[in-house]
């Protein structure tokens, strides 16, 4: 399996519901470093998994949806705890939709999976990986 990864970041605010979260029940900010791994079985005719520039632009486009937003105010997340794990899954889904819509061109059609990792600090992260 071949893999190409790109990295970006997103700055959000949010709060959590539930006593388990302690002070994080109040609105607080987070800056996630976001790693996205694109995977396919064979390289294309140019020797690529996917063009890194196109992958970077796609990730930026998806993350810009929530960048500098309070996720508590986003209707799509109403009633949800927008945990790191939850957001890794959401970002994966948004990327998968755009890839299936052809936003990475022909190379996107040969991708078999995608892994999204959100680093909430230098010691903690969460990922979601799924087939395309």
N, C-alpha and C positions, 0 to 999 in steps of 0.2 A: 504494500500500500504506500503510495506517495502522498506527501502532505506539504502544504505551504501554509504558513501562518502570517497574519498581520496583526498589528496592535494599534489601539487607539484608546481614548478615554471618554468618560461621560460624567458630568457633574449633575447630581440630582439632590433634591430634598425629599423627605418622606417621614412618616411616623408609622409605628406598629401598634396593633391591637393585641392585648394580652399581657398579663402580669409578668410572664416569663421575660419580656423584653425590658423590664425595668425602666430606666430613664429614656430608652429609645422609643417609648410610647409617645414622647414629645417629638415635635418636628425637629429633625436634625439633618445635616448634610452628609453626603458621601461623594467621593470621587473614585469611581471604579476604573481601574486599568483593565481594558477589555482585549483579550486575545481570542482570535478566531482562527481555527485550523480548518482548511479546506482539503478534502481527501478524495483521491480517485485511484483506481487500480493501475491504469497505464498513463504514461505521459502522452500529451498530444503530439502532433506532427512537428511542433517547434521545440519539443522537449520540456513542456510546461505542465504543471497541474492546473494553474490558472494564472492569468496576468496579475502580478502583485499590485500594480497601479489600479487596475479595475477592482480588485478585491478591496483595496484600501478605500477607494471611493465609495464602494457599496457599503462597507462597514460604517463609514462616516455618515452616509445618507441615513442609514437606519438609526444610528445613535443620536443624530441631530433631532429626531422626533422627540426625545426626552431630555436632551441636554439643557441645563439651566432651568429645569422645570421642577415643580413640587408634584411628585407623583400622586399625592393625595388629591390633587385637583384634576387628574386625568380620568375622564369617564370610563375608559377601558379598564381601569384598575379599581373601580368602586367596590368597596367591601373586601379587597384583597390585601394581605400583607405583602408588600413589594420587597420581600427579602432578596438577598443576593441570589439564592437558588432560583427563586421565582423569576427574577429578571434575566438570568442566564437563559431560561427556557423561553421567555418572551422574545428576547433578542434573536435566539435561534429561529424561532417561528417567523419572525419578520424577515430575516435573511433568506430563509428557505422559500418563502413566498416570492421574493424578488428574483431569486435564482431560477425558480420554476417559471417565472414570467419572462425569462430570457435576458435579465439585466447583466449577466456575465457572458452573454453570447453563447456560441456553441460549446465552449469549454465548460460552462455551467451545467450543460446537459449530461456530461460524463462524470460529474462529481457524485460520489456515493454516500458521503457523510460530511457532517459539519460538527465541530466542537466549539462551544463558546464558553470561555472562562472569564469570570469577573473576579479580579483581585480587589478585595476591599481594604487590604493593608498588605504590608510586606510579609505577614505571617498567616493570613487567612484568605481563602478564595473558595469559590463554588463554580461548578461547571455543569453544562448540559450538553450531551452528545446524542445525535440522532441521525438516522438515515435520511437521505433526500429522495 
